[in-house]
Amino acid sequence: MDDAAGEEEASMFETSHVLGALLASSPLLARAWDRCAAATAAAPGLVHGEDGGTVYVGFSGVQAALSAAGAAVAGGGADAFAPVGLAGDATRRLFAPLVAAEPDAAAAGGDQVAVQALALQCFLKLCGSPDFQMLLDQIRGKAVVFTGHSLGGAIAALAALHYLCISSSTSTWGPSPPVLCVTFGSPLLGNEALSKAILRERWGGNFCHVVSQHDVVPRLLFCPLDAVPAHVIVAMQLQQWPARPRHTNGVAVTTVTDIDTLRHLVQAHVGAVAMEQKLADPAAPPSGGPYRPFGTYVMCSPDGAVCVDNPTAAVQMLYATFASSSPTGSPESSPEAAHSCYGDLVVKMPQHLLLKRRLRVDGDDDVPAAAMVASNYDAGVSLALEASGIHAMATEAPTARQWLRTSRRAGRRPSLNSAALATKLGRITPCRAQIEWYKALFDGEMGYYDAFKQRRSPKKFGKANMYRIKLGQFWDGVLAMLDAGQLPHDFHRRAKWVNAARFYQLLVEPLDIADYHRRNLHRTRGRYMTHGRERRYELFDRWWQEKGCVGGVSAASAMASRRRRSKNAGLTQDPCFWARVEEARELAESCRVERDAAALAMMVEELHEFESYSGELVASKEVSTDVLAPLSSYTLWLEEWNQLKLRDEVRAILLQF
């Protein structure tokens, strides 16, 4: 069986219609919609209550629509739905993890995280209220579902993001809190930078966006902002469709009240964005508006539901489901009906699923179309098309089928690559074990650093050098895949890989330092830490230091671990320790012949600082036993330094410290 076929068969129980059926059959959507309806009817626009051990918090967008009914309608939506960055003083502290990497993104020419102005304005007003802060304290640590309909869904998503941000910053150990955001017919909230930031934080699975087949509101902000009839979103939130034309300074403002015109506008721009993502041309200018989806999208129709869990597939299916058929003659024949039909959908979808299953069991003469396809995976794709409301004979059906297949593979490919790398890591582990054995051979005499530098035992040196090169090639390959986007976005935050990279670095970088100094490259190129260090080690340092990369180890935690150590570490915890030792030995040698008092004072000060630093490492047992071996470079430096301190001029300088 080839790789493609094997992947299809491995996916046959994970296709989108299975997750959609599971979600539609659960009480989650019905309970969330009840809170949405209650929030819309409530004056404050916010309700909460507990059901089945889970706290449901519902948000209403009515207040947002009322506040935007004047300016947004008159201005065509360019102001109310314009993107606003989260790096400002008022928002940075509320969404700190999402904007933490923005300086790097700006330096690389990328966009900064931004959300629509209207939703952010309403959330900030809500966040400043004592009732909301009290609610956050009450639900902390509990299973929470934030939910909202239309503009209320966008506000609920911001509330969920804020809750995840404050939870991740105050709970450094352990996973993210059990929180889910369920939106119904919500307009797009943020740009592509927000989508990537959510993926980076591994929060994509915390968001579930329910979208009906003919609802224009979740698709409207794919349009350019100057073409967005924003009054449509506001009017539908207020249930005032069709919106009437407004006049500004005596001039009639163009509005979209014709259903066909509105559908063609939305369909054209969503189709353009879908085609752009399908072609995946990084040089092409972005199509449509600035907003892009994130999280999981649940495409609903009376025939069922389909879950799409990556942004590219979400755009493609938002277009395919919308363009596949006309709502004329259906219960969703008007845009307002399509936008307010979610209460009926969450009730009827489980009934339709049971009815369809009963018909297929009882109908002996009727063979489902899915049974005629070549494989179980194809059957799942056919069922997904049917559940999303795309008829088998629709013009978009072949394209949608291909999109489902390719998007599933594209979404799974980084995870599959990660799984394949885990296998390769297991195969390369014996190389690491051989270097550990090489280290143990010389721990009692001079340490493996000096043995490698002096090529002691040439046969053993040759093998250790070969294993060093093989391990370096493996990790360079890992970083090449990460740079090419072939691994998950959060790969560098997964504890397994951060720990494996750290162990490799602590074990092997001393050999790279030894090789650098053995070949006298420090004299021709410059000092190791600025001119000879491989890029992979600098990246591994960053992985290790990033907050949350290994379960949220902080500086205080590291110091506590250092105090608790009862014996020497297996590997010296500073990967560049031996480079510092080499520089200290060169300084000590220069001190012997230096006659200039000012230059000598500077050298002695640097040596004194290294003595303090290395002494702290030794006292806290953060160094391996090979550092303290009788013939190690560090032991020899200590002897040289102690001899230097006997000189009168050096002793006089040290008295100043």
N, C-alpha and C positions, 0 to 999 in steps of 0.2 A: 504494500500500500504506500503510495507516495505521500509527501508531506502535506499537500493540499487536501487530499482525501482523508488522511488521518486526522487533520485538524477539524474537518467537517464532522467526522464521526465522533470525535471527542467533544464536539460542541452540541450534540443533538439534544441534550437535556438542559442546555443553557440558553436556548434561543429566546428572543424577546417576547414571544407570545406566551411562553410558560410563566415568565415573571409578571407579565400583564394580567394573566388569568389569576395568578396567586394574589396579586394586589387587589384586583377587582372583587375577589371572593372574600377578602378580609373586611372587617368592620372599620378599618383605618380611614378610608376615604369618606364613608358616611359620617363618622364621628367628626372628622375635620370639617366637612361641609356644614354640619350643624352649628359648629362654632363660628364659621364664616357668616352664616345667616344671622346668628345671634349678635355678632359684632356689627353687622350692617344696621340692625334695628336699634342698637344701643347708642345712646347719646355720646358717650366718651369715645366710641370707636374702638374699644378694646374690652374684650371679655376673656375670662379664664375659668377653668374648672377641671376637676379630676374625673377621669372615666377609665375604669379598668386598670388602675394603678399608674396611669399616664396623665400628665397635666397637659391640657390643650389650651393654647393661647391664640385667640382669634383677633385679627386686625381688620378694620374697615377702611376702605379708600374713599368713602363718601366725603369726609372732611377735606381730603386732598383734592378731590374733584371740585368741591365748592370753592376752595381757595384759588383754584386754577381756572375756574369757569370764565373769568373775565380776561385776564392777561393771556392765558394760554390759547384761548380760542381766537382772540383778536390777533395774536402774534403768530398764529399758525403752528405753534408748538416748539419753535426754535429756542425759546427761553425755558419753558417749563420742562422740556425733555432734553435739554442740552446736557452733555456730560460734564460732571464736576469731579475734580480729583479729590482723593481721600488723604492727600499729604498735607492738607492745611492744618493749622493749629487746632481747630475745633474738632477735626475728625481723626487726626493721626493717632491720638491716644485711644480712641474708640476702636480702631481697626489696625492696631500696631503690627500684628504678624503679617497682614496683607500688604502693608506698605514698607515692610522692613527691607526688602530687596530693591526698592525703587531707585536708589542712587546707582546701583550696578546696571539696572535696566536703562536708565537715562544715559549713562556713559556708553552703553552699547547701542544707543539709537532707538531703543524700544519705547513703547508707550507706557505712560504711568496709569495706575489703577484709577478708574473713574466710574461713576454711577450717574443715573439720571437725576437731574436737579430736584424735580418735584418729590420723588420718593425720599431723597436724602433730607430735604427740608422738613417733610412731615415726620421722618424718624427722629431728627434732631430735636424737634419740638416735643415729641413724645418722650425721648430719652431724658430730657431735662425735667420731667415731672417726677415728684416724689413717689407717686403711686407706681410708676414703672420701675423705679429703682427698688422699691419695696418688693415688687413682684419678682425681680431678678434674684433677690436674696431668698425669697420663699421657695423658688423652684431650683435653686442651686443643688446639684447632685441628684436630682430626680430625672426620670424619663420625661422629656418635654417634646411636644409637637407645636411648632409655630405654624399658623395657617392664615390664609387670607384670599379673598376673591378680587380679581382685577387689580386696581391700584393697591388694595390692601395686601395682595400677594407680594408685591414689590417691597412694601414696608415690612411685611413678615420676614422676607428674605434678609433684609438689612438687620432686623432684630436678631435673627438666627446667627448671622455672621458676627454681630457684636457679642452675642452670648458665647460663641465658640472662641472668639478672640480673648475675652476676659478669662474664660475657663482655661485656655491653654497657657496663659501667662501666670495664673495663680496656682495651677495644678501641674507642677513640673514633672511629677511621676505619674505614670498611668496613662491610659488612652483618653481620647476626647470624650466629653460627657455624652450620655445617650440622648441626643437631640436630633430632631427631624423637622424639616420645613416642607410643608405641603401647600402648594399654591394652585389656584384654579383660575385659568384664563388670565394669568398675570402678564403684563407687558415685559419686554426684556429689561433687565436692570443695569447691567454693566458692560464694559468693553472687553476685548479679548485679553487684555492684561489682567482683568479681574478673574476671568476664567482660568488663566494660567496660575494665578496666585492661589486660587482655591484648589487646583490640582496639586500645587506644590505643598500645600498644607494638608493634603489628603482628606479634604472635606467634601469632595464631589458627591459622595454617597449620602450626605446629610440633606440633600435637596431633591425634592420630587415635584416636578411641574406638570400638572394635569392640564391637557389641552384638548378641546373638542375639535372635530374634523373641520368645521366651517367657521371657527371663531377667528375673527380678524385681529383682535387685540394682541394676542401673543406674537403675532407676525408683523404687526404694523411698524415697529421700530427698526425693522430691517430696511425700511425706506430711508433715503437721505432726509435729514432733519428739515431742509427747506421744502421738501415735498410731503412731509408728514401731515396729514389732517388730524392734528392732535385733539381737535374738538370731538373726534369720534370716540377716543378713549374716555374723555371726560363725560360726554353725553351718555355713553353706555353705562358708565359707573352710576350716573344719575338716572338711568333708564328714561332718557329723553330723546331717543332716536325717532325720526331723523332730526339732525341739528339744523337750525335755521341759519341762513346767512347773516353775518354781522356787518356793521358799518363802522369804519374808522375814518374820522375826519371827512365824513360825507361820501367816502368811497367804499363800495361793496367789497368785502373780503371774500376771495374764492373759497368755497367750501365744497366738500364732497358729500352729497346726499343721495346720489344714485347708487344703488347696490352694485350694479354691474361695473360701474366706473371704479368703485372702491375695490371690488374683487380683482379687477384687472391691474390696478395699481399695486396692490399687495402681492399678487401672484408674480408680476414682472420683477419686482425687486427681490423677493425671496428666491425666485428662480435664478436671478443673477448671482446672488450670494452662494447659492448651492452649486452653481456651475463653477464659480471661482474656487470653492473649496475642493470640488471634484478634480479640477485641473491642477490645483496645488502649485501654482506658479508664484514663487516668492517675489519675483520682480514685478508682477502685475500690481497695479494700484488697487486698493481695497474697494469692493463694490458696496453700494447701499450705505446705510447709516453706520454709526460707530459701535453699535451694540451687537453682542454675540451671546449665545446661550451658555449655560454652565449647569452642572448637575445632571440628574436623570429626567428625561421627558417621557410622560405617559400619554401616548396618542390614543384618544378615546373615540369610539363610535358606538352606536347601538349594538354592534356585533361583538364588541369586546374591547380589549386594550392591549397596547404594545409598549414595552419599556425599551427606551433607547438610552444608553448610558455613556455616550461620548459626544462631544459638541459637534463634530463633523456629521455624524449620523443624525443628530437632532435637526440640524439645518436641512438636510436632505429629506427627512421624513416630514418636517413641517411643510415643505414645498409639495411633496408628492401627495400627502393626504389632502391638502387644500385644493390642489389642481385636479384631482382625480375625478371629481364629479360636482355637479351643481347642486346647491341646497334647495332649489326650487321644488316645491311640493312636499318637502320634508318638514318635520317639526322645527327645524332650524332654518326655515326659509328666509327669515330676516336676520340681519346682523345682531340685533338686540336679543332675539331668541337664541341664536347660536352662542352668545356670550353669557346667557343666564340659564343655560340648559343643564348645568352640572349637577344640580340637585336631582333631576330626573335620571341623569346618566348613572350616578353612583347607586341609585336604587335599582335601575333596570339592567345594568351590566351583569350582576350575578344571576339574575333570572334568565337572561339570554344565554349565559354560559350553560346553565343547567338544562335549558330547553334544547339547545343545540346538541348537547351530549346525549340527551334522551332520544332525539330524532336519529342520531347516527347509530345508536344501539338498536333501536326498533326498526329502522328502515333497512331491511335486508336487501332490497333491490337497488337502493341508492348507494353508490360508492362515492365517498368524498373525493374531491379533486386532489386533495393532498395525498391520497393513497396511490395516485397514479404517477407520482414523481419518482425520480430515480433513487433517492436516498432519504434517510430519516432527516438529514439536515435540510434538504429541499422541502420536505413535508413541513418542517417547522417554519420555513420562510413563507410557504403558501398560507399556512395558518396565521402567520403574522400579518400578511397582506389583508387577509379576510377580516381579522380583528381590527385593523386600523381603518377599515372602511373603503379600501381600494379594491374595486371590482376586478376580477381576473381579466376581463376584456377591456379595461380602461387603458387609455393611451399611455398613462404613466406606469402601468403595472410592470412591464419588462424592466424599465429603468429602476423602479423602486425595488424590484426583486434583486437586481444587481447591486444596488446601493446597500441593501440589507446584508448581502453576502460580503461585499468588500469592506463595509464599515465594521462588520463583526470581526473580520480578519484583521483589519487595521487596528481596531481597538484591542484585540487580543495579542497582536504581534509583539509589542513591548513586553507584555507579561510573559509571553512564551520565550522571548529572548532572555529575559531575566531568569526564567526557570532553566534554560539551557546553560546559562552562565554558571548557575549554581552547580550543575553537573560538572562543568569544566573546572570549577573551583575545587570540587572534590578530587578531580583527577590530578590537579596541580599540587594538592596538599602534600604528597610525598616529597616533593622538592623542598618544601618548607621544612618538613621533618628532617631531611638530610642536613640542612643548614643548622637546625637545632642540635643535631648530633655533632656536627663539626664544632659548634660553639662549646658543647659540653666537654669536648676533648681538651680544650686549652683553658678552661675556666680557672684551673688551679695554678697555672704557670704564668702566662702572660696575657690571657684573654684572647678571644677569637679575632678581635679587631687588629691587634698587633701581629698575631700569627698570620692573618690574611695579608696584612701590609708587607710583612717580611717574607711571604711565600714559604712559611714553614711547612714541611712535609708536602713536597710538590704534587704528589698524587691527590692528596686530600684537598690541596688548594685548587687544583684543576677541576675537581668535581664540584666543590663549593662555588667556584666561579661560574661554572656551567648552570648550576641551579639558580644562582643569582640572576643570570641573564634571562633564563626561562621565565622566572617569576616577574621580572620587569616587563618582558614582552606580553605576558598575560594581562597585567594591570594596565599597560598602555593600550591594549586592545579593548579593555573594559571602558576606558575613558574615551576612546575613539567612538565606540558605540553610543556612549552617553552624549557626546558632542553632536553626533549625527541624528539624535532624537530617536534612536532605536531601543531605548530603555525607558521605563516609566519615569515620569517627571519627578517623582519623589524617591528615585533610586538612591540618591546620595543621602537620604534621611533614614533609610531602613537600617535598623540596628545590626542585622546580619552582615551587611556589606560595609558599614562604617567600622565595625569591630574587626572584620577580616582585613580591611585595608590598614587599620591601625596596627594590628599585630604584624602584618607584613612589613610595614614601615619601620617599626621598632627593631625588628629582627634583621632586616636587609640593608637599611640605609647606612648603618655603620660600615658595612662592607663596601658600599659605594664611596663613602668618605675615604676608607682605607685605599681603595683603588685610585681615587683622585690624587691622593698624596703620594702613593707609591710611584705614580707616573710623573710626579713633580708638576702636575697641572696647576697647582696653587701658585707656582712661580711664573708660569707662562700665561695663564688665563686670569688668575686672581683668586681671591678667597672663595672657598667652596660655597658658603651660604648665599653669596651674591652672584657668583659666576658659574658655579658648577652643579647646583642643585637641580634635579629633574623636576619638571612641572608636576608630575604625579604626586610628589611629596608635598608640594605647596598646596595642592588641592586636598590631599588627605588631612593636612593640618586644618584646613578650613572646614572640612566635613566634621572633624572631631570637635572643633571649637564652636560650631554653630549651635545655637540654642535648640534643644529638643532633638538633636541628631542621634543621640544614644539614650533616649528615654529622659532627656532633659537634665543631663549632668551639669550642674552649675559649678562655679568656682568654689563656692562654700562646700559643696559635696565633695569636690576633689580634695580640698584641704582636710575634710573630715576623714576621707579615705586614707590620705597621707598619714594622719595621726594614728589611724588604727593599724597600720602595717606593722607586723611583729617580726618579719624577716625580710631580707632583701628581695626586691622585685625580680621576677624571672628575666625581664628585659629592662634596660635603662629607659626611664620614662621620657627623657628628652632625646628625640631622634638625632639631634645635631650635637649631642654632647661631645663626641669625639672630634668634631670640627672645632669646637671651642677649646678642647684640650690642645689640639695642634697649634692653634693661634696663641695659646698661653705659653707653650713651649718655645715658640719663635720669639715671643716677647721676652721671655726669661733669658734667652740666648742674646738678644739685642741689648738687654740691660747690662750684661757683663762687660760690654765694650763701649757702652754709651758714656760720653764725657760731658755732654751738655746737661746742665742741671734741670732746665725746664722740660726737655724731652724725657729725661730720666723720670721726673716726677709724674708725667703723664703715663708712662709705661707702668710704673709701680702702682699708680691708681687703678689702671685696668686689671693688673694682676691681682690686686687686693679685692676688687669687685668679683673676679672669677673665683678667688679663694672662698669668698663668702657664699657665692651662688652654689659652687660645688659642695661646699661643706654642708649647706642646708639639704642638698639632695642626698648626701651620704648619711647625714643624721636621721633623716626621715625614711631611709632605706628605699629611696626611689631609684637607686642604681642597682644593677646586677652585680653579682660577686666577681665577674670578670674585670670590672673597673678597679677593684681592690687587689687584683692579683699582684704578686711581688714584682713582676717585670712589665707590668702594663704601662702605657704612656702616661696615665694619670699618676701612678705611683712614682714614676721617674720625675714627673713635673713637680710633685710635692717635695721630693728631695732637692731638686734644683732651686725651688722657691725658698725652702728653708735655709739653704746655703746663702742665697741672695740676701735674706733678711738679717744675716749676721754682719753684713757690711754697714759701716757707720752711716754712709750717705742714705742708704735705703732705710735703715732704722730711723733716721731723722725724718724722712718723708712719711713713714708709717705712723709716727707719733702724731702727725697732724690729723690723722683719721680717727 
